[in-house]
Amino acid sequence: FFPVPDDMLSLLYASAAALSPQPACMATRPVDRSHAVRCELNEISETSRATRGLVSSLTALVNTISGGEPPSAPRRREQESLDAGDVLAGLRTDFEENEYLWSGRITAELYDEDCTFTDPTLSFAGLSTFERNLANLDPWIERFVPPTARSVELKSLRLVDDGAAVEAEWRMLGDLALPWRPRLDLGGRTRYTLGGEGGRISSYDEAWAITPSEALWMLVRPYRGDGGEG
């Protein structure tokens, strides 16, 4: 997830990490059932050091088990530079057609090689590392949250800060193929800073409308199908 800011990876790791101490304001705040992206989103600065450390260790473990290293050869770019419209169009495709929050299928052309990826549980630099993490997670996602059981809703996608960045608000929904049939329903916001080479994304910053402990609560409780968990 993460990051891997592919959210499912972060949330799978956060399921274990959420049992570590969290700030009281985060641990006691109820889940927003309206699914609106709240003004006070959860970012990495609000996540405990223990949680971040555990997610980082688990990411390394998954990569060790799955194998594979980021490619060392320079990436061949299809375009020398991109304008803001190109980035907007590419991100819209990644959300609406690729459902990248679940699938991990990003348009690499949009990102700088040294892009920094951050979500509420982890932060690291390097597009190739991001791609490797997603590739290693993909078999698990396909097994436990197949395409027919998941969706991504793009609520808004717009240029901000006089065209220096793009912000997206989104919701991802998935029914996990586990015996108790939990449902993950997560809203969030991602900011893509356009400061990379050729106008590409240099920073990916993701914030969630729920805390890791709230995500865990969704994953460990059965979903009744009547508007709430069991």
Secondary structure in CASP SS format (residue, H / E / C, confidence):
PFRMAT SS
TARGET T0000
AUTHOR 0000-0000-0000
METHOD secondary structure of the structure
MODEL  1
F C 1.00
F C 1.00
P C 1.00
V C 1.00
P C 1.00
D C 1.00
D H 1.00
M H 1.00
L H 1.00
S H 1.00
L H 1.00
L H 1.00
Y H 1.00
A H 1.00
S H 1.00
A H 1.00
A H 1.00
A C 1.00
L C 1.00
S C 1.00
P C 1.00
Q C 1.00
P C 1.00
A H 1.00
C H 1.00
M H 1.00
A H 1.00
T H 1.00
R C 1.00
P C 1.00
V C 1.00
D C 1.00
R C 1.00
S C 1.00
H C 1.00
A C 1.00
V C 1.00
R C 1.00
C C 1.00
E C 1.00
L C 1.00
N E 1.00
E C 1.00
I H 1.00
S H 1.00
E H 1.00
T C 1.00
S C 1.00
R H 1.00
A H 1.00
T H 1.00
R H 1.00
G H 1.00
L H 1.00
V H 1.00
S H 1.00
S H 1.00
L H 1.00
T H 1.00
A H 1.00
L H 1.00
V H 1.00
N H 1.00
T H 1.00
I H 1.00
S H 1.00
G C 1.00
G C 1.00
E C 1.00
P C 1.00
P C 1.00
S C 1.00
A C 1.00
P C 1.00
R C 1.00
R C 1.00
R C 1.00
E C 1.00
Q C 1.00
E C 1.00
S C 1.00
L C 1.00
D C 1.00
A H 1.00
G H 1.00
D H 1.00
V H 1.00
L H 1.00
A H 1.00
G H 1.00
L H 1.00
R H 1.00
T H 1.00
D H 1.00
F H 1.00
E H 1.00
E C 1.00
N C 1.00
E C 1.00
Y H 1.00
L H 1.00
W H 1.00
S H 1.00
G C 1.00
R C 1.00
I C 1.00
T C 1.00
A H 1.00
E H 1.00
L H 1.00
Y E 1.00
D E 1.00
E E 1.00
D E 1.00
C E 1.00
T E 1.00
F E 1.00
T E 1.00
D E 1.00
P C 1.00
T C 1.00
L E 1.00
S E 1.00
F E 1.00
A E 1.00
G C 1.00
L H 1.00
S H 1.00
T H 1.00
F H 1.00
E H 1.00
R H 1.00
N H 1.00
L H 1.00
A H 1.00
N H 1.00
L H 1.00
D H 1.00
P H 1.00
W H 1.00
I H 1.00
E H 1.00
R H 1.00
F H 1.00
V C 1.00
P C 1.00
P H 1.00
T H 1.00
A H 1.00
R E 1.00
S E 1.00
V E 1.00
E E 1.00
L E 1.00
K E 1.00
S E 1.00
L E 1.00
R E 1.00
L E 1.00
V E 1.00
D C 1.00
D C 1.00
G C 1.00
A C 1.00
A E 1.00
V E 1.00
E E 1.00
A E 1.00
E E 1.00
W E 1.00
R E 1.00
M E 1.00
L E 1.00
G E 1.00
D E 1.00
L C 1.00
A C 1.00
L C 1.00
P C 1.00
W C 1.00
R C 1.00
P C 1.00
R E 1.00
L E 1.00
D E 1.00
L E 1.00
G E 1.00
G E 1.00
R E 1.00
T E 1.00
R E 1.00
Y E 1.00
T E 1.00
L C 1.00
G C 1.00
G C 1.00
E H 1.00
G H 1.00
G H 1.00
R C 1.00
I E 1.00
S E 1.00
S E 1.00
Y E 1.00
D E 1.00
E E 1.00
A E 1.00
W E 1.00
A C 1.00
I C 1.00
T C 1.00
P H 1.00
S H 1.00
E H 1.00
A H 1.00
L H 1.00
W H 1.00
M H 1.00
L H 1.00
V H 1.00
R C 1.00
P C 1.00
Y E 1.00
R C 1.00
G C 1.00
D C 1.00
G C 1.00
G C 1.00
E E 1.00
G C 1.00
END
